[in-house]
Amino acid sequence: MRSLAIPFIFIGIFGISVSSFARDVSLGKHSAEEVKGVCEKVGGKFSQDATGHYCGTNCHGGPGTDCTVGCKTGQTCIAQVIGSRRPTTLVNALEAPSGSPR
């Protein structure tokens, strides 16, 4: 029984630590035109479909998925960022602060 406890302890510790790497932050409602304009400004990739509009960047001026903003139709936009960042605008959700590695 002890031999099974050790793997479960490691899985639990790893699961808790991984969840701290990404964070979802509510940014309020933003139109597709507003998200598209900011997305183009920061070098991201914009997409839109029947469910909403989205932008993804590599956090450093190119397309990617490290920093994303998703706005489902009729709901608030959600930014997904890495680490302990707390973005308050579309721009700082899609761009990492200067000097940050990722």
Long-range contacts (C-beta under 8 A, 24 or more apart in sequence): 20-84, 21-82, 21-83, 22-80, 22-81, 22-82, 23-80, 23-81, 23-82, 23-83, 23-84, 23-85, 23-86, 24-78, 24-79, 24-80, 25-78, 25-79, 25-80, 25-81, 25-85, 25-86, 25-87, 25-93, 26-76, 26-77, 26-78, 26-79, 27-69, 27-76, 27-77, 27-78, 27-79, 27-87, 27-88, 27-89, 27-90, 27-93, 28-76, 28-77, 29-71, 29-75, 29-76, 29-77, 30-69, 30-71, 30-77, 30-90, 32-71, 34-90, 35-69, 35-71, 35-77, 35-90, 38-90, 38-91, 38-94, 39-69, 39-94, 41-91, 42-91, 42-94, 42-95, 44-94, 55-90, 55-94, 57-94, 57-95, 59-94, 59-95, 59-96, 59-100, 59-102, 60-95, 60-96, 60-102, 61-95, 66-102, 67-93, 67-94, 67-95, 67-96, 68-94, 69-93, 69-94
